[in-house]
Amino acid sequence: MNRRSGRREGGFPPVPPALPVPVVDSHTHLDIVLDTAITGSGAPPSVAAAVEAARSVGVDRLVQVGVDVETSRWGVATANEYPEIVATVAVHPNAAPRLSDVDAALRAIDELAADPRVRGIGETGLDTFRTGDEGRKTQEESFRGHIEIAKRHGKPLVIHDRDAHTDILRVLDETGAPDVVVMHCFSGDVDFARECVRRGFVLSYAGVVSFANATSLRVAAAATPLDRILVETDAPYLTPAPHRGRPNAPYLIPLTVRALAEATGTAVEPLCEAISANGERVFGPW
């Protein structure tokens, strides 16, 4: 399977205090969470357990994200089984150059996108950190293909952007962006945040916003209007402080929400209300 290893040091962290208003985890990989090779307490043994753990702390809706055809199919099946979950489907930008037939994979994603429980196309985009020059042409072709799928189905585009801010905007300008664009795990500075907001994009913040060395990201978050903010785990990755390095899961969203509240100078309850409303506006009703 073309996906990153879920291995992390130690066990899943303890359950944090619940949020006052339920929110959406806008980007998670439950399949990898369940496969995470760890020891210790707290590991969710099933999708049902992961959903219940999240619900217990005020995370009542989840967006399960595909990274290749196989995981996208799993996400669609899971979303059709669990009303708390909707799916997105895509070939990850780092997976595309490794495929023998990208067009065939895109046709499969296009077929999956028609399912009513699929609420987004992604994560797709560009990544110049893990993919070298030899794979970037294929990566961009795949990104362009996903943009067309999103527009054809009228569904949000969920973008993976690593060290590729300028090229992401270039491709979207050249192709025409879908009506709704979500910048997954937003990683830019305040200038890039303002440019994304100007273009109407929604910025999804992950646990990185809580990291001690993420000052510029917190400044970007403070400049993001409340109606353009989502929050995500990207589980099992990007576990928020104080548990950085341990495996992540949707039940840990409250840590990121509280870090985001501090960064934006917003009280937790109105921030939760905004995140909840934004999630429904972007991905539709659960």
C-alpha positions as CSV (number, residue, x, y, z in Angstrom):
1,M,0.0,0.0,0.0
2,N,1.4,3.4,-1.0
3,R,1.3,5.2,2.3
4,R,3.5,6.3,5.1
5,S,4.3,4.0,8.0
6,G,2.1,4.6,11.1
7,R,4.8,3.6,13.6
8,R,5.3,6.1,16.4
9,E,7.1,5.9,19.7
10,G,5.1,4.9,22.8
11,G,1.4,4.4,23.1
12,F,-1.6,6.6,22.3
13,P,-1.8,9.6,24.7
14,P,-4.4,10.0,27.5
15,V,-7.8,11.4,26.7
16,P,-7.9,15.2,26.9
17,P,-10.8,17.2,28.4
18,A,-13.9,17.4,26.2
19,L,-14.7,20.4,24.0
20,P,-17.8,22.5,24.9
21,V,-19.2,22.2,21.4
22,P,-18.7,19.2,19.0
23,V,-16.4,19.8,16.1
24,V,-15.3,18.0,12.9
25,D,-11.9,16.3,12.4
26,S,-11.5,17.5,8.8
27,H,-8.6,15.1,7.9
28,T,-7.8,11.7,9.4
29,H,-6.5,8.4,8.2
30,L,-8.3,5.9,10.4
31,D,-7.0,2.9,8.4
32,I,-3.5,3.9,9.3
33,V,-4.4,4.6,12.9
34,L,-5.8,1.1,13.3
35,D,-2.6,-0.3,11.7
36,T,-0.2,1.7,13.8
37,A,2.3,-0.6,15.4
38,I,2.6,0.6,19.0
39,T,2.5,-0.8,22.5
40,G,0.8,0.7,25.5
41,S,-2.7,1.7,26.4
42,G,-5.3,3.7,24.5
43,A,-5.0,2.2,21.0
44,P,-8.4,2.1,19.3
45,P,-9.0,-1.5,18.3
46,S,-11.6,-0.7,15.7
47,V,-13.3,2.0,13.7
48,A,-16.2,1.9,16.1
49,A,-13.9,2.4,19.1
50,A,-12.1,5.3,17.4
51,V,-15.4,6.9,16.6
52,E,-16.6,6.5,20.2
53,A,-13.4,7.8,21.7
54,A,-13.6,10.9,19.5
55,R,-17.3,11.4,20.3
56,S,-16.6,11.3,24.0
57,V,-14.5,14.5,23.8
58,G,-16.6,16.4,21.4
59,V,-15.4,15.2,18.0
60,D,-18.6,13.9,16.5
61,R,-17.8,14.0,12.7
62,L,-14.7,12.7,10.9
63,V,-13.4,13.0,7.3
64,Q,-11.6,9.9,6.3
65,V,-9.0,10.7,3.6
66,G,-7.7,8.5,0.9
67,V,-4.1,8.4,-0.3
68,D,-4.4,5.8,-3.1
69,V,-7.1,3.7,-4.8
70,E,-7.1,1.0,-2.1
71,T,-7.4,3.4,0.8
72,S,-10.0,5.5,-1.0
73,R,-12.1,2.4,-1.5
74,W,-11.7,1.5,2.2
75,G,-12.8,5.0,3.1
76,V,-15.9,4.9,0.9
77,A,-16.9,1.6,2.4
78,T,-16.3,2.8,5.9
79,A,-18.2,6.1,5.4
80,N,-21.2,4.0,4.1
81,E,-21.1,2.0,7.3
82,Y,-20.6,4.7,9.9
83,P,-22.8,7.8,9.8
84,E,-20.1,9.8,11.7
85,I,-17.7,9.4,8.8
86,V,-17.5,10.9,5.3
87,A,-14.7,10.2,2.9
88,T,-12.4,11.9,0.4
89,V,-10.7,10.0,-2.4
90,A,-7.4,10.6,-4.2
91,V,-3.9,9.4,-5.1
92,H,-1.5,11.2,-2.8
93,P,1.1,13.4,-4.7
94,N,4.0,11.3,-3.5
95,A,2.2,8.1,-4.6
96,A,1.5,9.2,-8.1
97,P,5.0,9.0,-9.5
98,R,5.3,5.4,-8.2
99,L,2.3,4.2,-10.2
100,S,2.7,2.4,-13.5
101,D,-0.6,3.8,-14.8
102,V,-1.7,7.1,-13.2
103,D,-4.6,7.5,-15.7
104,A,-6.1,4.2,-14.6
105,A,-5.8,5.3,-10.9
106,L,-7.5,8.6,-11.8
107,R,-10.3,6.8,-13.5
108,A,-10.9,4.7,-10.4
109,I,-10.9,7.8,-8.2
110,D,-13.4,9.4,-10.6
111,E,-15.7,6.5,-10.2
112,L,-15.4,6.5,-6.4
113,A,-16.1,10.3,-6.4
114,A,-19.7,9.7,-7.5
115,D,-20.6,8.0,-4.2
116,P,-22.7,10.4,-2.1
117,R,-20.6,9.6,1.0
118,V,-17.6,11.0,-0.8
119,R,-17.4,14.7,0.1
120,G,-14.1,15.7,-1.3
121,I,-11.3,15.0,-3.7
122,G,-7.9,14.7,-1.9
123,E,-5.5,14.6,-0.6
124,T,-3.9,15.7,-3.8
125,G,-1.4,18.5,-4.6
126,L,2.3,18.9,-4.8
127,D,5.2,17.9,-2.5
128,T,8.7,18.9,-3.4
129,F,10.1,17.6,-0.1
130,R,9.6,13.9,-0.7
131,T,9.4,13.8,-4.5
132,G,12.4,14.8,-6.5
133,D,12.7,16.4,-9.9
134,E,12.2,13.1,-11.7
135,G,8.7,12.6,-10.3
136,R,7.3,16.2,-10.4
137,K,5.9,16.1,-13.9
138,T,3.8,13.1,-13.0
139,Q,2.9,14.6,-9.7
140,E,1.6,17.8,-11.3
141,E,-0.3,15.8,-14.0
142,S,-2.0,13.9,-11.2
143,F,-2.9,17.1,-9.4
144,R,-4.4,18.6,-12.5
145,G,-6.4,15.4,-13.0
146,H,-7.8,15.6,-9.4
147,I,-8.8,19.2,-9.9
148,E,-10.9,18.2,-12.9
149,I,-12.5,15.4,-11.0
150,A,-13.4,17.8,-8.2
151,K,-14.9,20.3,-10.6
152,R,-16.8,17.5,-12.5
153,H,-18.4,16.2,-9.3
154,G,-18.8,19.6,-7.6
155,K,-16.9,18.5,-4.6
156,P,-14.2,20.2,-2.5
157,L,-10.5,19.8,-3.4
158,V,-8.3,18.9,-0.4
159,I,-4.8,20.0,-1.1
160,H,-1.5,18.5,0.3
161,D,1.1,21.3,-0.1
162,R,4.6,20.7,1.1
163,D,7.3,23.2,0.1
164,A,5.2,23.9,-3.0
165,H,3.2,27.1,-2.2
166,T,4.0,28.9,-5.4
167,D,3.4,26.0,-7.7
168,I,0.1,25.1,-6.0
169,L,-1.2,28.6,-6.7
170,R,0.2,28.5,-10.3
171,V,-1.6,25.2,-11.1
172,L,-4.9,26.4,-9.6
173,D,-4.6,29.6,-11.5
174,E,-3.9,27.8,-14.8
175,T,-6.7,25.2,-14.4
176,G,-9.2,27.2,-12.4
177,A,-9.8,26.2,-8.8
178,P,-13.0,24.3,-7.8
179,D,-15.6,26.3,-5.8
180,V,-14.2,24.9,-2.5
181,V,-10.5,24.4,-1.8
182,V,-9.2,23.1,1.6
183,M,-5.5,23.6,2.4
184,H,-4.9,20.5,4.4
185,C,-2.4,20.9,7.3
186,F,-1.8,24.5,6.4
187,S,1.9,25.1,6.6
188,G,2.5,28.5,5.2
189,D,3.4,31.9,6.7
190,V,1.0,34.8,7.2
191,D,1.5,36.1,3.7
192,F,0.6,32.8,2.2
193,A,-2.4,32.5,4.5
194,R,-3.7,35.9,3.4
195,E,-3.2,34.9,-0.2
196,C,-5.2,31.7,0.3
197,V,-8.0,33.6,2.2
198,R,-8.1,36.2,-0.6
199,R,-8.7,33.4,-3.1
200,G,-11.6,32.0,-0.9
201,F,-9.7,28.9,0.3
202,V,-10.3,27.2,3.7
203,L,-7.3,26.6,5.9
204,S,-7.2,23.4,8.0
205,Y,-4.8,23.5,11.0
206,A,-3.2,20.4,12.5
207,G,-1.3,19.7,15.7
208,V,1.7,21.6,14.3
209,V,0.1,24.8,15.5
210,S,0.8,23.7,19.1
211,F,4.5,23.0,18.5
212,A,7.0,25.3,20.2
213,N,8.8,26.1,17.0
214,A,5.6,27.0,15.0
215,T,5.5,30.7,15.8
216,S,5.0,31.7,12.2
217,L,2.1,29.2,11.8
218,R,0.4,30.7,14.8
219,V,0.7,34.2,13.3
220,A,-0.9,32.8,10.1
221,A,-3.7,31.3,12.2
222,A,-4.3,34.6,13.9
223,A,-4.7,36.2,10.5
224,T,-7.2,33.6,9.3
225,P,-10.9,34.6,9.6
226,L,-13.0,32.3,11.7
227,D,-15.2,31.3,8.8
228,R,-12.2,30.0,6.9
229,I,-10.7,27.7,9.7
230,L,-10.9,24.0,10.0
231,V,-9.0,21.7,12.4
232,E,-7.6,18.2,11.8
233,T,-5.5,15.5,13.2
234,D,-3.9,14.0,10.1
235,A,-3.9,11.0,12.4
236,P,-1.8,9.1,13.2
237,Y,0.7,11.9,12.4
238,L,1.3,15.4,13.8
239,T,0.2,14.7,17.3
240,P,-0.2,18.0,19.2
241,A,1.9,19.1,22.2
242,P,2.5,17.9,24.8
243,H,2.5,14.5,23.1
244,R,4.4,15.2,20.0
245,G,6.0,12.0,18.6
246,R,3.3,9.7,19.9
247,P,0.6,8.3,17.7
248,N,-2.4,10.6,17.0
249,A,-6.1,9.9,16.7
250,P,-9.3,11.9,16.3
251,Y,-9.9,12.0,20.1
252,L,-6.9,14.3,20.4
253,I,-8.5,17.2,18.4
254,P,-9.3,19.1,21.7
255,L,-5.6,19.7,22.2
256,T,-5.2,21.3,18.8
257,V,-8.5,23.3,19.1
258,R,-7.3,24.8,22.4
259,A,-3.9,25.7,20.9
260,L,-5.6,27.3,18.0
261,A,-7.9,29.2,20.3
262,E,-4.8,30.6,22.1
263,A,-3.1,31.5,18.8
264,T,-6.1,33.3,17.4
265,G,-7.2,35.0,20.7
266,T,-10.6,33.3,20.4
267,A,-12.5,31.7,23.2
268,V,-12.8,27.9,22.8
269,E,-16.6,27.8,22.5
270,P,-17.0,30.2,19.6
271,L,-14.0,28.7,17.9
272,C,-15.7,25.3,18.1
273,E,-18.9,26.7,16.8
274,A,-17.1,28.2,13.8
275,I,-15.2,24.9,13.1
276,S,-18.4,23.0,13.3
277,A,-20.2,25.3,10.9
278,N,-17.3,25.4,8.5
279,G,-17.1,21.7,8.4
280,E,-20.7,21.4,7.5
281,R,-20.4,24.1,4.9
282,V,-17.4,22.5,3.2
283,F,-18.3,18.8,3.4
284,G,-22.1,19.0,3.7
285,P,-24.3,17.4,6.3
286,W,-23.3,14.1,7.8
